[in-house]
Amino acid sequence: MKTLLILSTILMTASTKIFDRCELAHILKNAGLDGYYGYKLKDWMCTAFYESAYNSAALHLEWRNGKILSMDCGIFQINSFWWCLDDDTPITKRNCGTSCSAFLDDDLDDDIKCVKSIVNLHPGMVAWLAWTHRCNGQSIDHFVTGCNS
C-alpha cells in the first residue's frame, strides 16, 4: 500500500496545491482551529509552514534497511504510524481512521478533523516537532499578519 501511495503521490504532483498563506489562514480559521484546544491560528499556521510549506501533497518517508517505516502526509504531515491508515498500520484509538492518501489532496476537511483529534489525544501540539522547536514560545505573529483573520 505504501508503494501505491508513493506512486499515486508522484502522479498527483501536477495537481498539488501550495496554499497561499492568507488563504490557508482563512480556511483554518473557518474550520474552528483559531482557539481550538487553546492554540491560536498563528500556532497552526506556523506549524503548517514548517511541516509542509503549505503544500497539500507534502510527503516525507522514514526509511530503515530499505523499508518504509512511516510516512508523514499533507499540510500537517500526519504520520502513518500514529494517525492515518495504510496496509501496515493497525486501527487503534490513537488514529483518525482515515487513509493516509486522504491527507495528500487540497481538501483540508479531513486533515483538520484529524489534527483536532491529535491535539485532543496527544494532548496538545507537542505531537508536531515543528511546533515544539520552531513555533512554541517564538514570535510568530507574522504568520497571520495582514490576513484579516
N, C-alpha and C positions, 0 to 999 in steps of 0.2 A: 504493500500500500504506500509506503514512504517513497519508493521509486516512482510509482504512478503520480503521487502528489508532486514530486520534484519535476517530472516531465510536464505535467499539466501546468505547473507554475511557469516553466520556461515558455510554454506556448502562450500563456496568458500575458506575458510581458508586454505585448503590444497593447493590451487593454489596461495596463497598470495605471492606477490613479495616484498621483502625488498631490495631496491636498494642499491648497493654499492655506497659510496659517490662519487667517481670519475665517475662511470657510470652515475649517475644522473646528475652530473655537465655537462658531455658531452651532454646528452640529452637536458638539459635546454638551454645550450649554442647554440646547433644546431637549436633549436626551436626559437631562437631570443630573449631569456629573458635577456641575458647579455647586459645591457644598455637600456633595454626596459623601457620607461617612466622615464628614469634617474636612474634606480636601477641597481646595479651591480649583477653579478652572485652570489657573496658571500651573498648578501641580500636574494636572492631566496633560496639558499642552507641552510642558517641559518634558515629561516622561515620553510622550509620543514622539517628540523631536529626537531625543537621544536614543530611543529604541529603534525607530524606523525612518527618521527624517520625513514623517508624514506620508510614507509610501504604503499604500494599501496591500501591495503584494510582496512586502519585505519578507524574506525567508532566511533564517540562519540555521544551519545544520551543525550539530555537535557529533563529531565522528570519533570512534575509537576502534583501532585494529580493523579498519576498512568497513566498519558497520556504523550506521547512523544510530546514535543513542537517543537523540531527541531533536525536535525541531521547534523553533520559535517562529510564530506566524503572525503576519499582519501589522497593523498600526501599533499595537501594544505588545507585539512579539509574545503572543500567548503560547505557552510551552506545551508540547505534546505529552511530556512525561506526567505533568500535573493537571493540565486544564483542558486540553482538547483531545478528541478521539482519532486514532488511526488503528490499523490492524494490530499493532503491537502494544497498544495502551489499554489496559483493562478499565472498565467502567467502575469508578469509585465515587464516593460522596464528594471528593475534592475536585471533580472536574465539572465542566459546564455542560457535558452531554452533547456537545456539538462537534462535528467533524472539523479537523484542523483546516481543511481546504476552505471551509466557510469563512475563515478569517482572512483570506487572501483576495477578496474582491472589494469593490468600492462601496458595498452596502455595509455600513458600520453598525447596524442594529444588533446583530448577533455579537459583534466584538464588544459593544457597550454593555450588553446584558451579561456577558461573561466577565468583564472587568469588575462589574458590580459584585458578582459572586466571589471573585478572587479577593476583593477588598474585605468582604464580609467574612470569608472563611480563613483568610491567611493569618491574622487580620491586618488590615491596613495596606498601604502602598509599599511596604518593605519587600513585597514579592518582586518588585522591579528594582534591580540593582541600579539602573539608570536614575531612578527617583532617589534612591538612598544616597548615591555618591555624587550626583550632579544637580539635583533639584532641591532636596530637603535642606532647609536652612540657608539656601542660597538666594540671591537677589534674582528673581525670575519673573518679575512683573512684565518684562519686555515680550514675553510670550503671548500676552493678550493686549498689550498696549495698542490703541488705535483700532481695535476690532469692534468697538461699540457693543461688547458682550454684556 
